[in-house]
Amino acid sequence: MPDEAEDGPDVFAPTAWKDIKVGSSVKVRENENFPCDLVILNSSIPKGICYGETKNLEGETNLKRKQAD
């Protein structure tokens, strides 16, 4: 179910990865898989921190810390 933004309905809708274009905004929820070439703009964790696993890329299973600026 879409979240409600402060000024009305949220603009995010389910979209296939093949339909994502350069400049698209993507909302990723906890424990969802996503491509590694996304730029982190914000996080629900304080200070814009998020953690990602790169085992599909390099086989490492430890979490990588990333932070939105």
GUTORVEX-348179 format. One line per 4 residues: number of its first residue (from 1); their letters; for each residue x negated, y negated, z negated of N, C-alpha, C, CB. Coordinates in steps of 0.001 Angstrom, whole numbers, plus 500000, padded with zeros to 6 digits. Last residue first. Glycine has a CB too. Layout:
<atoms>
NUM) a) X:Y:Z:X:Y:Z:X:Y:Z:X:Y:Z; ...
</atoms>
This chain:
<atoms>
69) daqk) 475770:487811:498210:475218:486487:497840:476250:485422:497934:474046:486119:498719; 476321:491009:496847:476795:489961:497749:476208:488632:497285:478363:489903:497788; 474045:493643:496489:474699:492503:495870:475085:491482:496936:473786:491861:494809; 473528:497131:495825:473597:496009:496773:474349:494876:496094:474300:496427:498124
65) rkln) 471823:500022:494936:472499:498830:494454:472410:497745:495520:471886:498345:493115; 472384:503311:495816:471628:502108:496137:472443:500907:495670:471310:502020:497671; 472307:506424:494117:473058:505237:494520:472121:504065:494754:474105:504874:493462; 470869:509419:495500:470932:508397:494455:471632:507152:494995:469509:508043:493941
61) tege) 470593:511120:497610:471899:511104:496941:471978:510082:495817:472209:512472:496391; 469209:511060:500862:469091:510689:499453:470473:510597:498823:468338:509350:499297; 469565:511497:503556:469591:512658:502681:469462:512339:501203:468513:513578:503066; 469834:509392:505252:468477:509807:504920:468411:510983:503960:467736:508659:504336
57) lnkt) 472622:509266:505957:471555:508645:506749:470197:509290:506521:471468:507174:506429; 474143:510550:504085:474395:510875:505488:473328:510289:506415:475768:510368:505900; 473308:509363:501673:472917:510750:501963:473163:511147:503414:473666:511696:501055; 473531:506874:500509:473069:506953:501900:472702:508369:502308:471877:506045:502105
53) egyc) 475894:505139:498583:475126:506366:498742:474764:506512:500219:475928:507613:498227; 476063:502056:496797:476333:502892:497955:475406:504087:498001:476205:502089:499228; 477575:499664:494740:476636:500771:494838:477029:501652:496007:476593:501585:493525; 477638:496108:494204:478272:497372:494580:477168:498419:494731:479110:497227:495912
49) igkp) 478219:492884:492802:477395:494087:492909:478236:495265:493386:476733:494415:491556; 479229:490336:492243:479244:490840:493610:478427:492089:493841:478766:489799:494512; 479402:489658:489559:478211:489210:490302:478119:489811:491696:476959:489558:489529; 481517:492423:488620:480932:491097:488387:479631:490872:489149:480685:490901:486915
45) issn) 483236:494206:491159:482301:494275:490034:481693:492881:489858:481178:495370:490274; 484511:493787:493480:485338:493634:492273:484475:493748:491014:486465:494698:492246; 482660:491776:495807:482895:493035:495113:483776:492771:493906:481560:493703:494690; 481782:490455:499040:482299:490335:497687:482498:491724:497105:483621:489533:497666
41) livl) 480395:491019:501354:480732:489628:501070:481174:489422:499635:481814:489158:502003; 478110:493032:502894:478911:492911:501669:479133:491432:501378:478212:493619:500456; 478318:494082:506170:477728:493094:505280:478654:492942:504083:477501:491724:506005; 477826:497344:507566:478724:496298:507076:477938:495347:506179:479935:496912:506306
37) dcpf) 476486:499609:508499:476182:498309:509091:477211:497235:508739:476091:498443:510589; 477252:502057:507550:476193:501356:506820:475922:499960:507373:474917:502170:506858; 480812:502640:507409:479537:502578:508127:478512:501746:507360:479742:501994:509531; 482271:504337:504536:482259:503264:505525:480901:503236:506207:482577:501892:504870
33) nene) 484475:506036:502306:483303:506050:503183:483415:504911:504179:483167:507410:503919; 485614:505087:499064:485866:505234:500498:484539:505259:501253:486769:504085:501022; 485263:504539:496338:485097:505923:496814:485485:506142:498270:485907:506840:495963; 487239:501604:496344:486348:502507:495619:486423:503925:496178:486693:502512:494130
29) rvkv) 487788:500191:499639:488169:500488:498258:487200:501493:497654:489612:501027:498190; 487061:497579:501749:486710:498942:501375:487065:499133:499910:485197:499236:501634; 488150:495666:504334:488311:495856:502894:488058:497331:502589:489743:495407:502408; 486536:493742:506722:486956:495087:506353:487040:495171:504836:485978:496159:506919
25) ssgv) 486727:491508:509360:486651:491650:507907:487240:492999:507547:487401:490486:507167; 484785:491306:512360:485973:491796:511654:485710:491806:510152:486365:493216:512147; 482404:490731:513588:483132:489625:512981:484401:490045:512256:483474:488629:514024; 482688:493175:516038:481782:492241:515372:482601:491072:514855:480652:491752:516337
21) kidk) 485526:495352:515362:484659:494563:516251:483715:493700:515420:485505:493673:517207; 487143:498418:515114:486462:497349:514384:485490:496669:515347:485711:497904:513113; 488102:500601:516424:488739:499320:516732:488129:498144:515961:490217:499406:516432; 486852:502796:515413:486563:502461:516808:487150:501114:517209:487098:503543:517725
17) watp) 488004:503047:512873:486665:502475:512992:486340:502070:514419:485632:503461:512497; 491429:501981:512747:490441:502997:513096:489072:502340:513261:490850:503744:514394; 492976:500434:509980:492435:500296:511332:491419:501406:511575:491782:498892:511538; 495491:499176:507846:494673:500325:508243:494269:500220:509716:495436:501642:507992
13) afvd) 495070:495671:507216:495921:496782:507644:495020:497957:508011:496836:496370:508856; 495073:492567:505540:494383:493812:505842:495385:494903:506186:493507:494244:504663; 496311:490315:504666:496167:490455:506114:495462:491747:506506:495409:489275:506674; 498870:490273:502169:497478:490501:502539:497394:490727:504044:496886:491710:501763
9) pgde) 501410:487803:501867:500973:489174:502129:499517:489240:502573:501857:489808:503185; 500466:484901:499856:501359:485699:500689:500819:487088:500919:501591:485020:502012; 498529:483643:498349:499376:482812:499201:500269:483630:500131:498518:481882:500019; 497197:485671:496969:497847:484606:496219:498833:483818:497075:496808:483671:495644
5) aedp) 498042:488868:498470:497147:487740:498257:497920:486652:497523:496567:487209:499609; 498720:492143:497594:499311:490836:497853:498284:489756:497540:500603:490631:497015; 497563:495079:499320:497564:494174:498185:498247:492870:498585:496121:493914:497682; 499393:497768:500861:498561:496575:500926:498651:495753:499644:498963:495723:502116
1) m) 499153:501173:500000:500000:500000:500000:499107:498763:500000:500964:500003:498779
</atoms>
